[in-house]
């Protein structure tokens, strides 16, 4: 599985960014997909996840509920993360991940990250 993320950048607090991750190498429809972030000095955390075709379940970490929205695009084979009302504490390296057996199973592939910096 190959994953390529893009869309990071520098934004002021209260602003928005949209991240996108193109996935290739496996049939897209059944994959569990997620966005993770690694803040400076901290471990990687899952912030949002979305299930495959038959469930389309979404999950969000409490810290981003109501501000972030995850979606999947079957035409582009991508998973997107719309981030609104950004806060300085959202500053991190964001990376996308795949649970090849489906959402609910461990994530087993990750792409290189894209940097998001939120200034106060």
N, CA, C and O of each residue as an XYZ file, in Angstrom:
480
protein
N       0.854     -1.187      0.000
C       0.000      0.000      0.000
C       0.889      1.235      0.000
O       1.849      1.319      0.765
N       0.565      2.181     -0.853
C       1.295      3.456     -0.884
C       0.329      4.583     -0.530
O      -0.813      4.619     -0.987
N       0.820      5.492      0.289
C       0.007      6.622      0.710
C       0.812      7.904      0.520
O       1.984      7.967      0.895
N       0.198      8.904     -0.048
C       0.841     10.195     -0.268
C      -0.065     11.280      0.261
O      -1.158     11.504     -0.259
N       0.398     11.955      1.304
C      -0.387     13.024      1.924
C       0.127     14.390      1.492
O       1.322     14.575      1.258
N      -0.794     15.342      1.391
C      -0.405     16.715      1.084
C      -1.473     17.664      1.610
O      -2.569     17.244      1.982
N      -1.139     18.941      1.635
C      -2.105     19.949      2.052
C      -1.746     20.689      3.325
O      -2.461     21.609      3.722
N      -0.641     20.305      3.982
C      -0.260     20.999      5.197
C       0.231     22.406      4.911
O       0.376     22.812      3.758
N       0.483     23.140      5.982
C       0.975     24.495      5.830
C       0.889     25.264      7.121
O       0.669     24.701      8.194
N       1.069     26.573      6.997
C       1.008     27.485      8.144
C      -0.308     28.253      8.088
O      -0.673     28.803      7.049
N      -1.015     28.284      9.211
C      -2.301     28.974      9.266
C      -2.445     29.633     10.633
O      -1.887     29.156     11.622
N      -3.184     30.715     10.681
C      -3.441     31.377     11.954
C      -4.539     30.638     12.719
O      -5.379     29.961     12.126
N      -4.515     30.778     14.018
C      -5.560     30.191     14.855
C      -6.928     30.665     14.369
O      -7.125     31.839     14.057
N      -7.869     29.717     14.312
C      -9.195     30.020     13.807
C      -9.361     29.741     12.327
O     -10.475     29.746     11.804
N      -8.257     29.499     11.663
C      -8.293     29.239     10.229
C      -8.589     27.793      9.887
O      -8.889     26.982     10.763
N      -8.499     27.475      8.586
C      -8.838     26.152      8.079
C      -7.755     25.627      7.155
O      -7.045     26.393      6.503
N      -7.643     24.323      7.112
C      -6.800     23.631      6.147
C      -7.509     22.343      5.742
O      -8.308     21.786      6.495
N      -7.199     21.894      4.545
C      -7.736     20.608      4.090
C      -6.575     19.720      3.685
O      -5.779     20.082      2.818
N      -6.480     18.561      4.313
C      -5.458     17.581      3.988
C      -6.065     16.503      3.098
O      -7.249     16.182      3.200
N      -5.230     15.955      2.227
C      -5.678     14.879      1.357
C      -4.599     13.812      1.294
O      -3.408     14.117      1.349
N      -5.018     12.572      1.180
C      -4.079     11.451      1.112
C      -4.560     10.492      0.038
O      -5.657      9.943      0.134
N      -3.748     10.294     -0.972
C      -4.079      9.376     -2.052
C      -3.549      7.994     -1.711
O      -2.391      7.840     -1.322
N      -4.397      7.001     -1.858
C      -4.065      5.621     -1.475
C      -4.017      4.745     -2.719
O      -4.907      4.817     -3.566
N      -2.998      3.934     -2.829
C      -2.902      3.016     -3.962
C      -2.324      1.691     -3.498
O      -1.703      1.599     -2.439
N      -2.542      0.661     -4.319
C      -1.938     -0.631     -4.029
C      -2.894     -1.668     -3.480
O      -2.550     -2.849     -3.414
N      -4.093     -1.252     -3.081
C      -5.101     -2.194     -2.585
C      -6.468     -1.718     -3.064
O      -6.650     -0.524     -3.304
N      -7.439     -2.631     -3.210
C      -8.806     -2.172     -3.495
C      -9.264     -1.198     -2.423
O      -9.210     -1.492     -1.229
N      -9.716     -0.031     -2.870
C      -9.932      1.085     -1.959
C     -11.170      0.936     -1.092
O     -11.172      1.345      0.069
N     -12.224      0.351     -1.652
C     -13.528      0.400     -1.002
C     -13.597     -0.192      0.388
O     -14.342      0.315      1.226
N     -12.854     -1.239      0.662
C     -12.994     -1.940      1.929
C     -11.987     -1.489      2.987
O     -12.036     -1.956      4.125
N     -11.086     -0.595      2.625
C     -10.030     -0.193      3.556
C     -10.570      0.677      4.682
O     -11.426      1.533      4.457
N     -10.071      0.459      5.888
C     -10.253      1.430      6.948
C      -9.192      2.505      6.774
O      -8.037      2.196      6.483
N      -9.570      3.753      6.947
C      -8.663      4.877      6.691
C      -8.646      5.811      7.894
O      -9.666      5.994      8.559
N      -7.514      6.386      8.166
C      -7.433      7.285      9.304
C      -6.401      8.364      9.115
O      -5.498      8.252      8.286
N      -6.550      9.416      9.903
C      -5.562     10.482      9.991
C      -4.992     10.483     11.398
O      -5.720     10.436     12.389
N      -3.683     10.538     11.454
C      -2.948     10.568     12.707
C      -2.176     11.885     12.792
O      -1.956     12.558     11.786
N      -1.772     12.235     14.012
C      -0.867     13.369     14.145
C       0.158     13.106     15.240
O      -0.109     12.442     16.241
N       1.338     13.657     15.004
C       2.428     13.545     15.963
C       2.849     14.966     16.329
O       3.493     15.656     15.538
N       2.480     15.392     17.525
C       2.859     16.718     17.997
C       4.300     16.677     18.523
O       4.795     15.613     18.895
N       4.962     17.818     18.554
C       6.349     17.844     19.046
C       6.481     17.234     20.430
O       5.791     17.647     21.363
N       7.359     16.259     20.568
C       7.599     15.631     21.855
C       6.548     14.634     22.297
O       6.588     14.151     23.428
N       5.595     14.317     21.408
C       4.517     13.398     21.796
C       4.443     12.215     20.838
O       5.068     12.219     19.777
N       3.682     11.218     21.222
C       3.498     10.046     20.380
C       2.428     10.306     19.321
O       1.652     11.258     19.408
N       2.415      9.438     18.334
C       1.410      9.539     17.281
C       0.040      9.169     17.828
O      -0.119      8.151     18.502
N      -0.950     10.009     17.529
C      -2.318      9.780     17.973
C      -3.261      9.736     16.780
O      -3.077     10.469     15.809
N      -4.262      8.882     16.855
C      -5.316      8.844     15.856
C      -6.282      9.992     16.128
O      -6.751     10.146     17.255
N      -6.581     10.789     15.123
C      -7.515     11.897     15.318
C      -8.847     11.675     14.618
O      -9.866     12.211     15.054
N      -8.860     10.893     13.535
C     -10.110     10.644     12.820
C      -9.963      9.375     11.998
O      -8.880      9.056     11.508
N     -11.068      8.658     11.854
C     -11.046      7.422     11.075
C     -12.381      7.242     10.375
O     -13.411      7.752     10.816
N     -12.340      6.499      9.267
C     -13.556      6.246      8.504
C     -13.522      4.827      7.976
O     -12.476      4.341      7.545
N     -14.680      4.157      8.011
C     -14.758      2.780      7.588
C     -14.964      2.636      6.091
O     -15.024      3.618      5.351
N     -15.070      1.387      5.667
C     -15.219      1.073      4.261
C     -16.644      1.223      3.776
O     -17.517      1.714      4.490
N     -16.863      0.783      2.530
C     -18.138      0.998      1.858
C     -19.348      0.554      2.658
O     -20.356      1.256      2.733
N     -19.230     -0.617      3.250
C     -20.431     -1.212      3.837
C     -20.827     -0.571      5.157
O     -21.954     -0.768      5.612
N     -19.953      0.177      5.779
C     -20.264      0.781      7.069
C     -20.228      2.305      7.024
O     -21.133      2.971      7.527
N     -19.177      2.849      6.418
C     -18.992      4.296      6.360
C     -19.002      4.917      7.754
O     -19.400      6.069      7.926
N     -18.567      4.154      8.734
C     -18.487      4.641     10.110
C     -17.398      5.688     10.220
O     -16.350      5.567      9.585
N     -17.638      6.722     11.029
C     -16.599      7.716     11.299
C     -16.370      7.792     12.808
O     -17.264      7.534     13.613
N     -15.153      8.151     13.152
C     -14.756      8.296     14.566
C     -13.829      9.486     14.677
O     -13.005      9.725     13.794
N     -13.961     10.236     15.762
C     -13.101     11.392     15.995
C     -12.578     11.383     17.426
O     -13.281     10.986     18.355
N     -11.363     11.817     17.587
C     -10.848     12.068     18.927
C     -11.610     13.241     19.536
O     -12.035     14.151     18.824
N     -11.777     13.215     20.843
C     -12.534     14.278     21.512
C     -11.950     15.655     21.224
O     -12.684     16.640     21.142
N     -10.663     15.725     21.075
C      -9.998     17.015     20.895
C     -10.335     17.693     19.566
O     -10.107     18.893     19.415
N     -10.875     16.941     18.600
C     -11.156     17.527     17.283
C     -12.622     17.452     16.905
O     -13.005     17.956     15.849
N     -13.451     16.840     17.731
C     -14.878     16.725     17.422
C     -15.500     18.093     17.210
O     -15.269     19.022     17.983
N     -16.293     18.205     16.151
C     -16.950     19.462     15.849
C     -16.096     20.431     15.054
O     -16.591     21.455     14.584
N     -14.803     20.114     14.897
C     -13.902     20.997     14.148
C     -13.318     20.320     12.911
O     -13.081     20.979     11.898
N     -13.086     19.025     12.985
C     -12.502     18.279     11.870
C     -13.561     17.372     11.251
O     -14.479     16.916     11.933
N     -13.423     17.117      9.959
C     -14.324     16.202      9.262
C     -13.515     15.332      8.310
O     -12.758     15.837      7.481
N     -13.683     14.013      8.439
C     -12.988     13.077      7.569
C     -13.960     12.583      6.506
O     -15.146     12.394      6.775
N     -13.448     12.377      5.303
C     -14.271     11.867      4.214
C     -13.390     11.063      3.267
O     -12.167     11.202      3.266
N     -14.025     10.228      2.470
C     -13.279      9.447      1.490
C     -13.853      9.702      0.109
O     -15.063      9.857     -0.051
N     -12.988      9.745     -0.879
C     -13.366     10.023     -2.263
C     -13.007      8.799     -3.092
O     -11.831      8.502     -3.304
N     -14.025      8.096     -3.557
C     -13.773      6.841     -4.272
C     -13.260      7.075     -5.685
O     -12.633      6.186     -6.261
N     -13.508      8.235     -6.251
C     -12.999      8.547     -7.589
C     -11.493      8.772     -7.522
O     -10.747      8.268     -8.361
N     -11.048      9.528     -6.522
C      -9.632      9.843     -6.367
C      -8.895      8.826     -5.518
O      -7.672      8.901     -5.398
N      -9.611      7.868     -4.921
C      -9.023      6.923     -3.958
C      -8.248      7.687     -2.890
O      -7.076      7.417     -2.629
N      -8.923      8.624     -2.296
C      -8.265      9.463     -1.302
C      -9.100      9.556     -0.029
O     -10.305      9.302     -0.030
N      -8.440      9.917      1.030
C      -9.100     10.236      2.289
C      -8.703     11.661      2.647
O      -7.520     12.001      2.662
N      -9.696     12.485      2.934
C      -9.478     13.901      3.186
C      -9.799     14.249      4.636
O     -10.613     13.590      5.283
N      -9.152     15.284      5.125
C      -9.430     15.784      6.470
C      -9.610     17.290      6.386
O      -8.651     18.030      6.168
N     -10.846     17.734      6.560
C     -11.140     19.158      6.617
C     -10.966     19.610      8.059
O     -11.626     19.093      8.961
N     -10.082     20.572      8.275
C      -9.791     21.049      9.614
C     -10.192     22.514      9.731
O      -9.610     23.380      9.077
N     -11.172     22.780     10.552
C     -11.668     24.136     10.780
C     -11.407     24.556     12.223
O     -11.123     23.728     13.088
N     -11.510     25.857     12.459
C     -11.313     26.412     13.811
C     -10.023     25.871     14.428
O     -10.010     25.419     15.573
N      -8.960     25.924     13.667
C      -7.695     25.371     14.130
C      -7.150     26.124     15.328
O      -7.331     27.333     15.471
N      -6.474     25.369     16.187
C      -5.896     25.914     17.414
C      -4.386     25.663     17.394
O      -3.930     24.749     16.707
N      -3.614     26.445     18.121
C      -2.165     26.196     18.172
C      -1.832     24.765     18.600
O      -0.829     24.207     18.155
N      -2.651     24.173     19.448
C      -2.380     22.802     19.902
C      -2.639     21.755     18.820
O      -2.354     20.575     19.023
N      -3.172     22.172     17.680
C      -3.306     21.256     16.542
C      -2.015     21.152     15.736
O      -1.925     20.348     14.809
N      -1.032     21.948     16.081
C       0.256     21.897     15.386
C       0.885     20.512     15.530
O       1.075     20.018     16.641
N       1.204     19.892     14.389
C       1.734     18.529     14.403
C       2.096     18.118     12.984
O       1.795     18.816     12.016
N       2.747     16.972     12.890
C       2.906     16.298     11.603
C       1.715     15.362     11.447
O       1.489     14.486     12.281
N       0.956     15.554     10.373
C      -0.230     14.747     10.123
C       0.101     13.683      9.073
O       0.713     13.976      8.046
N      -0.310     12.457      9.347
C      -0.070     11.366      8.406
C      -1.332     10.525      8.284
O      -2.141     10.446      9.209
N      -1.480      9.902      7.126
C      -2.639      9.051      6.900
C      -2.244      7.587      7.086
O      -1.090      7.204      6.894
N      -3.231      6.790      7.462
C      -2.979      5.379      7.695
C      -4.077      4.517      7.108
O      -5.195      4.971      6.866
N      -3.729      3.265      6.886
C      -4.656      2.282      6.320
C      -4.766      1.081      7.252
O      -3.759      0.545      7.714
N      -5.987      0.670      7.518
C      -6.244     -0.612      8.176
C      -6.692     -1.549      7.063
O      -7.853     -1.528      6.653
N      -5.766     -2.369      6.578
C      -6.035     -3.121      5.353
C      -7.132     -4.178      5.525
O      -7.744     -4.609      4.548
N      -7.372     -4.586      6.760
C      -8.433     -5.561      6.993
C      -9.753     -4.883      7.297
O     -10.765     -5.561      7.473
N      -9.765     -3.565      7.364
C     -10.979     -2.832      7.633
C     -10.935     -2.107      8.958
O     -10.128     -2.428      9.831
N     -11.811     -1.125      9.101
C     -11.862     -0.353     10.341
C     -12.220     -1.282     11.499
O     -13.111     -2.124     11.392
N     -11.510     -1.107     12.594
C     -11.679     -1.994     13.742
C     -10.502     -2.935     13.910
O     -10.272     -3.468     14.995
N      -9.763     -3.137     12.840
C      -8.512     -3.879     12.884
C      -7.361     -2.881     12.992
O      -7.537     -1.696     12.707
N      -6.188     -3.356     13.403
C      -5.069     -2.412     13.546
C      -4.705     -1.738     12.236
O      -4.807     -2.346     11.171
N      -4.276     -0.465     12.312
C      -3.715      0.208     11.153
C      -2.348     -0.410     10.878
O      -1.552     -0.595     11.798
N      -2.074     -0.727      9.618
C      -0.835     -1.424      9.304
C       0.007     -0.758      8.224
O       1.081     -1.259      7.891
N      -0.455      0.354      7.673
C       0.340      1.117      6.715
C       0.167      2.601      7.010
O      -0.929      3.062      7.330
N       1.266      3.340      6.898
C       1.232      4.785      7.085
C       2.028      5.458      5.978
O       2.991      4.901      5.450
N       1.601      6.672      5.639
C       2.365      7.449      4.685
C       3.251      8.452      5.400
O       3.177      8.616      6.618
N       4.084      9.114      4.625
C       4.867     10.208      5.184
C       3.942     11.359      5.514
O       2.906     11.549      4.876
N       4.324     12.114      6.504
C       3.442     13.148      7.007
C       3.533     14.460      6.271
O       4.421     14.686      5.449
N       2.594     15.310      6.590
C       2.589     16.686      6.120
C       2.470     17.584      7.349
O       1.698     17.292      8.263
N       3.229     18.669      7.372
C       3.328     19.499      8.568
C       2.224     20.543      8.603
O       1.995     21.255      7.626
N       1.551     20.625      9.730
C       0.545     21.649      9.975
C       1.034     22.495     11.147
O       1.315     21.976     12.227
N       1.131     23.795     10.923
C       1.555     24.720     11.972
C       0.477     25.785     12.150
O       0.109     26.477     11.201
N      -0.021     25.906     13.370
C      -1.065     26.871     13.676
C      -0.470     27.933     14.599
O      -0.044     27.632     15.714
N      -0.446     29.150     14.133
C       0.124     30.242     14.929
C      -0.961     30.915     15.750
O      -2.124     30.972     15.350
N      -0.564     31.415     16.889
C      -1.542     32.053     17.783
C      -1.682     33.532     17.480
O      -2.461     34.225     18.135
